[in-house]
Amino acid sequence: MPKKKGTPGGNPNPVQTAEFLAKRFKADDVPEGVKLQKSLTAVRLPEDIAALIDGLGKEKPVWLRRVITDAAKRELLGGEG
């Protein structure tokens, strides 16, 4: 039975186990000293392009981060990427 809107609930003292923390996503491709934003940036892509990118598997976030960063440096900052 769902709780009524506005009533307190949830675990007031959550515990994150070592096993849980070990499975947490880590962005290993980020250079030291670079901080990632806390929120996500998302876009809808044409289906054929999305299928290609999804085919990258575990490399997908690494590839997307590199391609977007290079394009932003080149096109928005006037650099060479």
Phi, psi and chi 1 to 4 in degrees:
 res  aa     phi    psi   chi1   chi2   chi3   chi4
   1 MET       -  123.3  174.4 -173.2 -134.6      -
   2 PRO   -69.7  149.4   17.5  -22.6      -      -
   3 LYS   -78.1  156.2   67.5 -178.1 -171.0   78.2
   4 LYS   -72.0  144.7  -68.4 -177.4 -178.3  177.9
   5 LYS   -59.3  133.6 -173.3  174.2 -178.3  177.9
   6 GLY    92.9   -9.9      -      -      -      -
   7 THR   -86.0  145.3   58.1      -      -      -
   8 PRO   -64.1  151.3   17.4  -21.9      -      -
   9 GLY  -175.1 -175.7      -      -      -      -
  10 GLY    87.5  173.2      -      -      -      -
  11 ASN   -86.5  115.0 -175.1  -10.1      -      -
  12 PRO   -73.0  -18.3   25.9  -32.1      -      -
  13 ASN  -131.0   67.2  -58.7  -52.9      -      -
  14 PRO   -67.4  146.8   24.6  -31.6      -      -
  15 VAL  -122.7  127.2  176.3      -      -      -
  16 GLN  -102.0  112.3  -65.9 -176.2   -4.7      -
  17 THR   -72.8  161.8   64.3      -      -      -
  18 ALA   -59.8  -37.8      -      -      -      -
  19 GLU   -63.2  -43.1 -178.7 -177.6   -7.6      -
  20 PHE   -62.9  -47.1  173.4   81.8      -      -
  21 LEU   -64.3  -32.6  -66.7  173.0      -      -
  22 ALA   -67.3  -27.6      -      -      -      -
  23 LYS   -88.6   -7.3  -68.5 -179.2 -179.9  178.3
  24 ARG   -64.8  142.8 -169.8  168.1   50.4  180.0
  25 PHE   -63.3  136.6  173.8   78.4      -      -
  26 LYS  -126.8  131.8  -63.8  173.0 -172.3   73.2
  27 ALA   -91.7   91.1      -      -      -      -
  28 ASP   -76.7  -14.1  -63.8  -28.4      -      -
  29 ASP   -88.3    1.5   64.9  -54.6      -      -
  30 VAL   -86.7  126.8 -179.9      -      -      -
  31 PRO   -61.3  150.2  -18.2   27.8      -      -
  32 GLU   -59.9  136.9 -169.1  170.8  -28.5      -
  33 GLY    91.9  -10.8      -      -      -      -
  34 VAL   -92.4  125.3  173.1      -      -      -
  35 LYS   -98.9  135.3  -71.2 -176.9   72.9  174.2
  36 LEU   -89.4  147.6  -63.9  178.2      -      -
  37 GLN   -65.0  154.8   69.5 -177.2   55.8      -
  38 LYS   -80.3  -33.1  -64.9 -164.9 -176.6  -58.6
  39 SER   -91.2  163.5   61.7      -      -      -
  40 LEU   -96.9  151.1  -62.8  177.3      -      -
  41 THR  -108.7  126.8  -59.8      -      -      -
  42 ALA  -131.8  145.4      -      -      -      -
  43 VAL  -139.2  153.4  -63.9      -      -      -
  44 ARG   -92.0  135.8  -70.3 -179.0 -173.9 -104.6
  45 LEU  -115.2  159.9  -61.1  169.7      -      -
  46 PRO   -58.6  144.2  -22.7   32.1      -      -
  47 GLU   -55.3  -40.9  -70.8  179.7   -6.5      -
  48 ASP   -67.2  -38.4   56.6  -22.7      -      -
  49 ILE   -70.1  -42.5  -59.8  -60.5      -      -
  50 ALA   -59.4  -39.4      -      -      -      -
  51 ALA   -64.3  -40.1      -      -      -      -
  52 LEU   -63.3  -46.0  -70.0  169.8      -      -
  53 ILE   -67.2  -40.8  -66.2  171.4      -      -
  54 ASP   -61.8  -27.2  -72.2  -16.4      -      -
  55 GLY   -68.3  -11.5      -      -      -      -
  56 LEU   -73.2  -16.0  -65.4  171.1      -      -
  57 GLY    63.3 -128.8      -      -      -      -
  58 LYS   -65.5  -20.6  -74.1 -175.0  160.3 -172.1
  59 GLU   -81.4   -7.3  -67.5  -60.6  -47.4      -
  60 LYS   -54.6  -53.2  176.2 -179.5  173.8  178.5
  61 PRO   -64.5  -35.3    9.5  -14.3      -      -
  62 VAL   -64.8  -46.7  174.7      -      -      -
  63 TRP   -64.7  -47.6 -174.9   83.7      -      -
  64 LEU   -60.9  -43.8  -75.9  169.8      -      -
  65 ARG   -60.7  -43.3 -167.8  176.1  -66.0  116.1
  66 ARG   -66.5  -47.4  179.4 -178.3   56.0   79.5
  67 VAL   -65.5  -44.0  169.5      -      -      -
  68 ILE   -67.0  -42.2  -67.7  169.2      -      -
  69 THR   -63.3  -46.0  -59.5      -      -      -
  70 ASP   -60.3  -45.2  -70.9  -11.4      -      -
  71 ALA   -65.4  -41.3      -      -      -      -
  72 ALA   -65.2  -41.9      -      -      -      -
  73 LYS   -62.8  -43.8  -74.2  178.7 -179.8  177.2
  74 ARG   -72.0  -47.6 -176.1  176.7   58.5 -106.9
  75 GLU   -90.4  -31.7  -63.6  177.1   22.4      -
  76 LEU  -101.8  -26.8  -57.4  176.9      -      -
  77 LEU  -105.7   -5.2  -64.8  176.0      -      -
  78 GLY    73.4   16.3      -      -      -      -
  79 GLY   -92.1 -171.5      -      -      -      -
  80 GLU   -99.3    3.6  -66.7 -173.5   24.1      -
  81 GLY    87.5      -      -      -      -      -
